[in-house]
Amino acid sequence: MVRLADLPEEGRPHIANAPCPTYEGNPFVAGPPLAERRVAIISTAGLQCRGYRPYAFDADDYRIIPGDTPPSDIVMSHISSNYDRSGFQQDYNIAFPLYRLREMAADGEIGSVADYHYSFMGSTHPDQLEGTARHLAGLLKGDQVDAVVLLPV
Amino acid sequence: MGGLGHFLEDEGVPTVQISLVREHTEIIKPPRALWVPFILGRPLGVPDDGDFQKRVLRSALALFDRAAGPVLEDYPEEAPDVAVEDEGWVCPISFNREEDVSLAERLRREVQQYRTWYDLHVEKRGRTSVGVSGLDLETLAAFLADHAEGGDPPSPNPDVGAARMLRLSVDDLRTFLFEAAGAQPGTATPKQLNEWFWTATSAGEAIIKLWRRVKDSSDKDFKRLSMLIVPREWVPKDG
């Protein structure tokens, strides 16, 4: 798992036919060694802090997850029911490894952990997220982030 | 996901992504990607195994050292097979599918019955993923059962439409029962939990009943809802 051939038969065509846009050019930005980088997480699991406004269907906006959010306040409201959530229910780090990054920062493997992390609703077509993603890039740079880990579910 | 990497990198922010479906990543070509051989929903592989998670994360972050891209690498380590069933986990017995009791009442009893196991989950884990709807369990269960049985009650939250609120209620109810069942002795696999939920609980019955009601709806939000509440492998074949 997961190659398409390994998915349950019922879900295979849907995943296989999911939109896969292609883009002009291959942007690739250099940066300092990992031990000096400031790392942020961007999830597409439809994560949000408890009590935040829920995502709409096909939401193209994002939710902020402050780095000091207690684990008990991170919830998942992805609109798809076709993936495992029991792992996240046991341990949020499986999809949002904030605690792991903190450990790596404490051990000097990475420079630091960003103050803010973000989540999108992953079922939204990628091209609908372009404007928001470009805007978010400015916010990340403002937080001195030079390494983003993108995590799907 | 790959689109986000492209847009952010284009604006000058370096990215690396975990890829769950390699075929998609091969087409989208994000700047840096690590394909992992794990099931959907588990990008870092194994819950409660920080060392495993860190090995995956380290492999992904190591791609920042590459001089040029796009880069797509495969993560070599499999997660322990989640399909191996633990005989120690006994599918909780549900005595809730009696036909002479209303669905709403059976759902209410089910929530009550599993509350103590759910409380144990919260105590053991120090957290819960229940809570996206903002409703208490009794309210969301009654709201869901009413719609499943043909009623049309308004959303308990005027800022969130009924279809969206039903989707969130389904999430909360399913999460509640998964967390409760997961707190029982033994270790349930995702497959065991799903089989139990969709074949033996009143919550599963209510959600499938709701699906039958909304699947041919002329309302676009309810029609959409029908595609989001039952995993494809549990959609009734006669549907």
Interface residues (C-beta under 8 A of the other chain):
Chain A: M1 V2 R3 L4 L7 P8 E9 E10 G11 H14 I15 A16 A18 C20 P21 T22 Y23 G25 N26 P27 F28 V29 A30 G31 P33 L34 R37 V39 I42 T44 Q48 R50 G51 R53 P54 A56 F57 P70 P71 S72 I74 V75 M76 S77 I79 S80 S81 N82 Y83 D84 R85 S86 G87 F88 Q89 Q90 D91 Y92 N93 I94 A95 P97 Y99 R100 L101 E103 M104 E109 I110 F120 G122 P126 D127 L129 E130 A133 R134 L136 A137 G138 L140 K141 V145 D146 A147 V148 V149 L150 L151 P152 V153
Chain B: M1 G2 G3 L4 G5 H6 F7 L8 E9 D10 E11 G12 V13 P14 T15 V16 Q17 I18 S19 L20 V21 R22 E23 H24 I27 I28 K29 P30 P31 P37 F38 I39 L40 G41 R42 P43 L44 G45 V46 P47 D48 G50 Q53 K54 L57 R58 A60 L61 A62 F64 D65 A67 A68 G69 P70 V82 R125 G126 R127 T128 S129 V130 G131 V132 S133 G134 D159 V160 A163 R164 R167 L168 V170 D171 R174 T175 F178 E179 G182 A188 P190 L193 D221 R224 L228 I229 V230 P231 R232 E233 V235
